[in-house]
Amino acid sequence: MASTVYEQIKSSKQLPSPTGVALEVLRLSQDPNSTVDEFAGVIEADPALSSRVLKLVNCPLSGLSRQITSVSRAAALLGVKTVTQLTLGFSLVDNNRKGACSAFDYDLFWSESLAVAVASRHIVNYLKCFPPDEVFTTGLISQVGRLALATAFPEAYANALYVTPADNPRELADIEEAVFSINHCALAAEMMADWHVPVVFQRAVRAQLEPDTHELEPDSRPHLLARILNLAASIASILPTLTVHREGLTELTIKAHRLGIPPDVYPQVFDSISEEWREASTIYSVHTRRVPSLAEIYSQARMCQRASEMRPGQLTEEDVSEGRYVRG
């Protein structure tokens, strides 16, 4: 059941929401008598969306042995749930690339969101625990509560962002609770409920900041997915800006190991994520950048320790261009 706070925000009609084809696809997803051909027909009416669905189903990670050229075939292979969520994701990205919140970086938001999506899919592919494409879309919209607050309360949210460290989502959530009586994770989960995203994904998104302290049954599917989203968000915070500390890299390796990704495998997973993140940017028209391999990052850290001693802190563009990837 939606919270009173969410209903108040929703009644303002300022929340990001799917439009056009995405709304029709959502309507079909609620009709038990709808068919794959009906879904395909709606998608084919939008050439841009058709092209994106085909690009996605034919990407290397899908693991298909032959090229798919038919939207109906793609819909049949992906499944109705996946097609619905993908369409939802495309709609939200396309219609929310700018806004009135002066402190909210819309380009960076979607760049990070795409990185969460890609990282989540890679992790579940390795662990073989969830449908990869559904998790991809869940990752893409897992941070949509931030966009919603920036859209509904542009000035107040800008003020909250001005006093919050960019790399501290937990502190941001606390400030959101104090100012708006709801944080971005809870708001995203409420929005996903309205979009008929499965409950397991809603619960995971709500708990993604602190999966082990949230009210989730240990080792349940929502708990596991919340931990996956948490790791994916940590990886995503690095890729767009290359802002990383040595301690942060160690923490990521530990998180991955606890999920079941061994330290000797994690670098390959990280490098695959950064590579596909850049490939996926052509489908979603999102800004990305080249990311050094994890081996390069650690190697440069050993070679350039003097840089961290001279100028401790976060990375700058100069650091990146000179190979000083890890600081302090």
C-alpha positions in Angstrom: 0.0 0.0 0.0 1.4 3.4 -1.0 2.4 5.7 1.8 0.6 9.0 2.5 3.8 11.0 1.6 4.0 9.2 -1.7 0.3 9.9 -2.5 0.8 13.6 -1.7 3.8 13.8 -4.0 2.0 11.8 -6.7 -1.1 14.1 -6.5 1.2 17.0 -7.5 1.5 15.3 -11.0 5.2 16.2 -11.0 6.6 12.7 -10.8 8.6 11.3 -13.8 6.3 8.8 -15.5 6.2 6.7 -18.7 4.5 8.2 -21.7 3.1 7.1 -25.1 4.1 3.6 -26.2 5.4 2.8 -22.7 1.9 3.5 -21.2 0.3 1.2 -23.8 2.8 -1.6 -23.0 2.1 -1.2 -19.3 -1.6 -1.4 -20.0 -1.1 -4.6 -22.0 1.1 -6.1 -19.2 -1.9 -5.8 -16.9 -4.2 -7.7 -19.3 -4.0 -11.4 -18.8 -5.3 -12.0 -22.3 -2.7 -9.9 -24.1 -0.3 -11.7 -26.5 3.3 -11.4 -27.5 2.2 -10.3 -30.9 0.1 -7.4 -29.4 3.2 -6.2 -27.5 5.3 -6.5 -30.6 2.7 -4.5 -32.6 2.8 -1.6 -30.1 6.6 -1.5 -30.0 6.8 -1.7 -33.8 4.7 1.5 -34.0 7.7 3.3 -32.6 10.8 2.8 -34.9 13.2 4.1 -32.3 12.0 1.8 -29.6 12.0 -1.2 -32.0 15.6 -0.5 -32.9 16.6 -0.3 -29.3 14.8 -3.6 -28.4 16.6 -5.3 -31.2 19.9 -3.9 -30.3 19.5 -5.1 -26.7 18.4 -8.6 -27.6 21.4 -8.9 -30.0 24.0 -7.5 -27.6 26.8 -10.0 -26.8 25.6 -10.5 -23.2 22.3 -12.0 -24.4 24.3 -15.0 -25.5 22.2 -15.7 -28.6 23.9 -17.6 -31.4 22.1 -15.8 -34.2 20.9 -12.4 -35.1 17.3 -11.5 -34.2 15.7 -9.2 -36.7 12.0 -9.4 -35.7 10.5 -7.5 -32.8 7.9 -10.2 -32.2 10.7 -12.8 -32.0 12.7 -10.5 -29.7 9.6 -10.1 -27.5 9.1 -13.8 -27.4 12.7 -14.5 -26.4 12.8 -11.7 -23.8 9.4 -12.3 -22.4 6.5 -10.0 -21.7 7.8 -8.9 -18.3 11.2 -8.0 -19.6 9.8 -6.1 -22.7 7.5 -4.1 -20.4 10.3 -3.1 -18.1 12.7 -2.3 -20.9 10.1 -0.1 -22.5 9.5 1.6 -19.2 13.3 2.3 -18.9 13.6 3.7 -22.4 10.6 6.0 -21.8 12.0 7.4 -18.5 15.4 8.1 -19.9 14.1 9.8 -23.1 11.7 12.1 -21.2 13.8 13.1 -18.3 17.2 14.3 -19.6 16.8 17.8 -18.2 14.9 19.6 -15.5 14.6 22.6 -13.2 16.7 21.4 -10.2 19.9 23.4 -10.5 22.1 21.1 -8.4 20.9 17.9 -10.1 23.2 16.6 -12.8 20.8 14.9 -15.2 23.4 13.6 -17.5 25.5 12.2 -14.7 22.3 10.7 -13.2 21.5 8.6 -16.3 25.2 7.7 -16.8 25.3 6.3 -13.3 21.9 4.7 -13.7 23.0 2.9 -16.8 26.1 1.7 -15.0 24.0 0.3 -12.2 21.9 -1.5 -14.8 24.9 -3.0 -16.6 26.7 -3.9 -13.3 23.5 -5.6 -11.9 23.1 -7.7 -15.0 26.7 -8.8 -15.1 26.6 -9.8 -11.4 23.4 -11.8 -11.8 24.8 -13.4 -14.9 27.7 -14.6 -12.9 25.7 -15.7 -9.9 22.8 -17.1 -12.1 20.2 -16.0 -9.7 17.7 -13.7 -11.5 16.5 -13.0 -15.0 19.3 -10.7 -16.3 17.2 -8.4 -18.4 14.6 -7.8 -15.7 17.4 -7.0 -13.3 19.0 -4.7 -15.9 15.8 -2.5 -16.0 15.5 -2.7 -12.2 19.1 -1.3 -11.9 18.3 1.4 -14.5 15.3 2.7 -12.5 16.6 1.9 -9.0 17.7 5.5 -8.4 14.6 7.1 -10.0 13.5 8.4 -6.6 16.3 10.9 -6.8 15.0 12.1 -10.2 11.5 12.2 -8.7 12.5 14.5 -5.8 14.5 16.7 -8.2 11.4 17.0 -10.4 8.8 17.5 -7.7 10.8 19.8 -5.5 13.5 21.4 -7.6 14.5 24.2 -5.2 14.3 22.2 -2.0 16.1 19.3 -3.5 18.8 21.5 -4.8 19.4 22.8 -1.3 19.6 19.3 0.0 22.2 18.4 -2.7 24.3 21.4 -1.9 24.9 20.2 1.6 25.4 16.5 0.9 28.7 14.9 -0.1 28.4 13.5 -3.7 29.7 10.1 -2.7 27.5 9.6 0.4 24.1 8.2 -0.7 23.3 7.2 2.9 23.6 10.8 4.1 21.6 12.0 1.2 18.8 9.6 2.2 18.9 10.9 5.8 18.5 14.5 4.6 15.7 13.5 2.2 13.9 11.8 5.1 14.3 15.0 7.2 13.1 17.4 4.5 10.6 15.3 2.5 9.6 12.5 4.9 10.7 9.9 2.4 14.0 8.9 0.9 14.8 8.2 -2.7 14.9 4.4 -2.3 11.5 4.3 -0.7 10.1 6.7 -3.3 11.5 4.6 -6.1 9.9 1.5 -4.7 6.5 3.2 -4.5 6.8 4.4 -8.1 7.7 0.8 -9.2 4.6 -0.5 -7.5 2.5 1.9 -9.5 4.3 0.6 -12.7 3.5 -3.0 -11.7 7.1 -4.0 -11.4 7.3 -7.3 -9.4 7.3 -7.0 -5.6 10.7 -8.7 -5.3 12.3 -5.9 -7.2 10.4 -3.2 -5.3 11.6 -4.6 -1.9 15.2 -4.9 -3.1 15.2 -1.3 -4.3 13.7 0.0 -1.0 16.5 -1.8 0.9 19.4 -1.2 -1.5 21.4 1.3 0.6 21.7 -1.0 3.7 20.5 -4.5 2.7 21.7 -6.2 5.8 20.0 -3.8 8.3 16.7 -3.5 6.4 13.7 -5.6 7.3 14.4 -8.4 4.8 14.6 -12.1 5.4 18.3 -13.1 5.3 19.2 -14.9 2.1 15.7 -14.2 0.6 15.5 -13.2 -3.0 14.8 -9.5 -2.2 17.8 -9.5 0.2 20.1 -11.0 -2.4 19.0 -8.6 -5.0 19.3 -5.6 -2.6 23.0 -6.7 -2.0 23.5 -7.0 -5.8 22.1 -3.5 -6.4 24.3 -2.1 -3.5 27.4 -3.5 -5.1 26.3 -2.3 -8.6 25.7 1.2 -7.3 29.2 1.2 -5.7 30.7 0.2 -9.0 28.6 2.7 -10.9 29.7 5.6 -8.7 33.3 5.1 -10.1 32.7 4.7 -13.8 31.4 8.1 -14.9 33.9 10.2 -13.0 36.7 7.8 -12.0 36.4 9.2 -8.5 37.8 6.5 -6.4 39.9 5.9 -3.2 42.1 3.0 -2.5 39.8 2.0 0.4 36.9 2.1 -2.0 38.5 -0.4 -4.3 39.2 -2.8 -1.4 35.6 -2.4 -0.2 34.2 -3.3 -3.6 36.3 -6.5 -3.8 35.1 -7.5 -0.3 31.5 -6.8 -1.2 31.8 -8.9 -4.4 33.5 -11.7 -2.5 30.7 -11.8 0.0 28.2 -12.2 -2.8 30.1 -15.1 -4.3 32.5 -13.4 -6.8 36.0 -14.5 -5.9 38.8 -11.8 -5.8 40.6 -13.4 -8.7 37.4 -13.2 -10.8 36.1 -9.8 -9.8 38.6 -7.8 -12.0 37.2 -9.6 -15.1 33.7 -8.8 -14.0 34.6 -5.1 -13.4 36.3 -4.8 -16.8 33.4 -6.4 -18.6 31.0 -4.0 -16.8 32.9 -0.9 -17.9 33.2 -2.2 -21.5 29.4 -3.0 -21.8 28.5 0.3 -20.1 30.1 2.1 -23.0 28.4 -0.2 -25.5 25.0 0.3 -23.9 25.4 4.0 -24.1 24.8 3.9 -27.8 21.4 2.3 -27.2 20.3 4.7 -24.5 22.2 7.8 -25.8 23.9 8.3 -22.4 27.3 9.9 -21.9 30.1 7.5 -20.9 33.9 7.5 -20.9 36.8 5.1 -21.2 37.7 3.4 -17.9 41.1 1.8 -17.3 41.1 -1.9 -16.5 41.1 -2.8 -12.8 44.6 -4.3 -13.3 45.7 -0.9 -14.7 44.2 0.9 -11.8 46.0 -1.2 -9.2 49.2 -1.1 -11.2 49.2 2.6 -11.5 48.4 2.9 -7.8 51.6 1.0 -6.9 53.7 3.0 -9.4 52.3 6.4 -8.4 52.0 6.3 -4.6 53.9 9.5 -4.4 51.0 11.2 -6.0 48.7 10.3 -3.1 51.3 11.5 -0.7 51.7 14.8 -2.5 48.0 15.5 -3.1 45.7 13.2 -1.1 42.0 13.3 -2.0 39.9 12.5 -5.0 40.9 12.1 -8.6 41.1 15.0 -11.0 41.1 15.0 -14.8 44.9 15.7 -14.6 45.3 12.6 -12.4 43.5 10.4 -15.0 45.5 11.7 -17.9 48.7 11.1 -16.1 47.8 7.6 -14.9 47.2 8.4 -11.2 44.0 6.5 -10.8 43.9 5.7 -7.1 44.4 8.3 -4.3 44.8 8.3 -0.6 
